[in-house]
């Protein structure tokens, strides 16, 4: 499905049980949809232009450099991600939704299975020196549902609250070592924090 407002392809994750977290506990979720790819600089630029939202600090004015147009947007806070999701008529995924979309139902360690990350599967450990275009590692690094870049490239904000005024991020990033790449790994940061290795993708319910 292509979502009209932001033109992003979304994949359907069917209702049912899955194995969640390091302990692989059985959880159940209703059907939901999630963006196949993280929000790119070019896509975020449409939101900035339409809403007059403050652009990320590394852009050249109100538009991103052409060389990173298809890279995931970074230097966005949790609040920025929520604002984009609201504009698009979507929301951020919960961390349970994010994890199911990333690892499927069988409790695999990574989106592609249990094989350790390699430079052919994802962007991690500064092996590329920066973010990479979304989908560069497809199809080999894809999740069981066809989502791309759910290990490495950028940490992704979720809707979930970690406590102590922190929000949960998932997925690891281009900076981080493989220790942070497992689909069950949880990071947390203040919702006002921005960074060169944090972005997001959106989700919506089945209605």
Long-range contacts (C-beta under 8 A, 24 or more apart in sequence): 1-33, 3-88, 3-89, 3-90, 3-204, 5-87, 5-88, 5-89, 5-90, 6-39, 6-43, 6-46, 6-47, 6-87, 6-88, 6-90, 6-202, 7-43, 8-35, 8-36, 8-37, 8-39, 8-43, 8-88, 8-202, 9-35, 9-36, 9-37, 10-34, 10-35, 10-36, 10-204, 11-35, 11-36, 11-101, 11-145, 11-146, 11-147, 12-145, 12-206, 13-97, 13-100, 13-101, 13-145, 15-206, 16-105, 17-105, 18-99, 18-100, 18-103, 18-104, 18-105, 18-107, 19-103, 19-105, 19-106, 19-107, 20-96, 20-99, 20-100, 20-184, 21-99, 21-184, 22-184, 24-107, 27-96, 27-100, 29-96, 29-97, 29-100, 30-205, 30-206, 31-205, 31-206, 32-93, 32-97, 32-203, 32-204, 32-205, 32-206, 33-203, 33-204, 33-205, 33-206, 34-93, 34-97, 34-98, 34-101, 34-145, 34-147, 34-201, 34-202, 34-203, 35-147, 35-201, 35-202, 35-203, 36-146, 36-147, 36-148, 37-72, 37-134, 37-135, 37-147, 37-148, 37-149, 37-201, 38-72, 38-73, 38-134, 38-149, 38-153, 38-154, 38-156, 38-199, 38-200, 38-201, 39-72, 39-73, 39-81, 39-84, 39-199, 39-200, 39-201, 39-202, 40-69, 40-70, 40-71, 40-72, 40-73, 40-134, 41-68, 41-69, 41-70, 41-71, 41-72, 41-73, 42-69, 42-70, 43-73, 44-73, 44-76, 44-84, 45-69, 47-83, 47-84, 47-87, 47-88, 50-87, 51-83, 51-87, 53-80, 53-83, 53-84, 54-80, 56-194, 57-194, 58-196, 68-131, 70-133, 70-134, 71-130, 71-131, 71-132, 71-133, 71-134, 72-131, 72-134, 72-149, 72-153, 72-154, 72-199, 73-199, 73-200, 74-131, 74-154, 74-194, 74-195, 74-196, 74-197, 74-198, 74-199, 75-194, 75-195, 75-196, 75-198, 76-157, 76-194, 76-198, 76-199, 76-200, 77-191, 77-192, 77-193, 77-194, 78-157, 78-167, 78-189, 78-191, 78-192, 78-193, 79-191, 79-192, 80-194, 81-157, 81-199, 81-200, 84-200, 84-202, 85-200, 85-202, 88-202, 89-204, 90-202, 90-203, 90-204, 91-159, 91-202, 91-203, 91-204, 92-157, 92-158, 92-159, 92-200, 92-202, 92-203, 93-158, 93-159, 93-201, 93-202, 93-203, 94-158, 94-159, 94-160, 94-203, 95-158, 95-159, 95-160, 95-168, 95-170, 95-186, 96-160, 97-158, 97-203, 98-150, 98-156, 98-158, 98-170, 98-171, 98-203, 99-170, 99-183, 99-184, 101-143, 101-145, 101-147, 101-150, 101-203, 102-143, 102-147, 102-150, 102-151, 102-170, 102-171, 102-183, 103-143, 103-144, 103-183, 103-184, 104-143, 104-144, 104-145, 105-144, 106-144, 108-144, 108-183, 109-182, 109-183, 109-184, 110-151, 110-181, 110-182, 110-183, 111-141, 111-142, 111-143, 111-144, 111-147, 111-150, 111-151, 111-183, 112-140, 112-141, 112-142, 112-143, 112-151, 116-178, 117-151, 117-152, 117-178, 117-181, 121-151, 122-149, 122-151, 122-152, 122-153, 122-172, 122-181, 123-149, 123-152, 123-153, 123-173, 123-174, 124-151, 124-152, 124-172, 124-173, 124-174, 124-176, 124-177, 124-178, 124-180, 124-181, 125-175, 125-176, 125-177, 125-178, 126-174, 126-175, 127-174, 128-174, 129-174, 130-174, 131-174, 131-197, 132-174, 147-201, 150-183, 151-181, 151-182, 151-183, 152-176, 152-181, 153-199, 154-197, 154-198, 154-199, 155-187, 155-195, 155-197, 155-198, 155-199, 156-198, 156-199, 156-200, 156-201, 157-198, 157-199, 157-200, 162-186, 162-188, 165-190, 165-191, 166-190, 166-191, 167-191, 169-198, 173-197, 173-198
